[in-house]
Amino acid sequence: MTDAAFDPLDFAIVPPRTFEELEVGEVFRAPSRTLTDAHASAFQAVSADNHPVHYDEVWAKAHGHSAPVVHGLQVLAFTAPGATLFPHVIGEVFIAFTGVSAQFLGEVHAGDTLYSELEITALTPEGSNGVVTARVTVHNQRSEVVLAGEHTYLLRRSR
């Protein structure tokens, strides 16, 4: 039996907005997350990155690191828009994640707690679509910026 009144959009976490309703300066934060050795090990298995700087404490310390270093791409993954409310806010107008850049500014180790955020820095209409540019940052528990970069997303415009 189906319910003709059922609409999956009624289950949205937040009311969806259009490209035109977004504002430069809006910030979307992800909940903090503390990395463990298990997270680093799982990412190593998925990425196939077997460099000893990521798992060998003796090797890492012999080469100037205080501990094995979490993979940079794993830290970049903390900027995934889906870790924030952003994809829920843009609802049905999302077309594509079109670009990413990043600078790795500090080492991350197991035991570090990371805080990521996206801030809209530009909204550029392009015909029937619009490009959202967002500055992305990841801080650690010592308030140090360990990653800074930029994302671009393509959204459908309503006007």
N, C-alpha and C positions, 0 to 999 in steps of 0.2 A: 504494500500500500504506500502511495506517495502522498505527501502533503503539498498541495498546490501553493500554499502560502510560505513554504520553506524557501529561504534565500540564504546561501552561504555568506553573502556579504553582511548579513545581520550579525555574523560572528566575528567581525573585524575587532581587533584589539583596540584600535583608535579609529576615529572617523577618517577615512581616506581623503586626501587633498589633491588638488590638481597642481600642475607645474606652476600655474599663475598664482596659486595660493602660498607657495613656498617663499621664504624671505632670506636674503643674504644676511649672514650673521647667526642664523639658527644653528644650534648645536645639538648633536645626537650622541649621547654617551652610552657605552656598553658597561655592564656590571664588571667589577674587578674580577680578576682571576689569578690565582696563585699557581705558577707552574711547578710541576713536580718532576722527578726523574722519570716517572712513568710517561708523562706527556712527551718529554724529550725523546724517550726511547721509541714511543709510538710514532712520532713524526720522523725519526730516523728510518724506521722501517718503511713508512709510506714514501718518503722522499728518496730512499736508497742512497742518501748522502752518508758515506761511511768515513768521513774525515775524522781522525782521532781527537781533534779539538772539541768535538761534540760529545764524546763519551769517555775519553781516557784522562782521568784526573792527573796522572803523573805527566803525561805528554803535555796537557794544557798548562800545567804549572811550569814545566821546563821551557815553555815558549811564551812566558810572560802573562799568563791568565791566572786568575785566582781560583778558577774552577772550570769544568767543562762549560762551553758556551752554547746556549740554546740557538738552534738554527735561525738565521735571520728571516728566512721565509716563514718560519713558524710565528715569529713576532709580527711579521707583516699580516699574517692571517688574523691577528687580533683586530685589524682594521676592517674586517669584513662587515659590510653594511648590515647584514642579517643579524649581527650581534647587537644591533641597536634597534630602536623603533623605526628607523628611517624607511625600510621597505614596507612597513605597515602604514606609515604616513602617506606614502605615494601610491599605495594600493594598486589599482588596475592600470595606471598610466606608465608603469615601468616597461621599457623596451630592452635595454642592455646596459651592462657595466662595460664601458668602452675604454677605460684607461686607468693605469695605476703607475705611480712612481714613488720611490722611497729612498730615504737616506737613513742608514743605520748609524746612530749617533752614540750608542753605548752598548756595552755587553749586557746580556741577560743570562742569568743562571737559574738553575732549579732552586726554588724557594723564593724567587722574586714574584711580587704581585704586580700585575700590569693593569693599567687604566687607559682605555682608548676612547677617542672621540673623533667625530666627523663634524666639521663646521662648514656650512655652505658659504663659499666665497664669491661665486658668480652664478648667475642664471642667464643663459644666452639663448634667446629664441632662434630657431633655425627652421624656417618654413612651418610645417605642421608638427614639428618636434621641438624639444628644448634640451639644452645641455646643462646639467648641474655639475658645477665644479666644487669639490669639497677638499679642504685642508684636513689631513689626518695626522693625529699625533698619538703616541703611546708613551705614557709616563710609567716609571716604576715607583715603588713604595717610598723611595727617597726623594720624590718630586723631580727626578731627572728625566729629561726627554730622551728616550732610547731610540725612537723612530719618528721621523717626520716625512710627510709626503703629500701626495695629491691623488684623488680619484676623480673620474668623470663618469657620468651616467647619462644615458639618453632616455628621455621621457616623452610621451605623447602630450601635445598641447591640446587644450580644450577650446581654444579660440583661434 
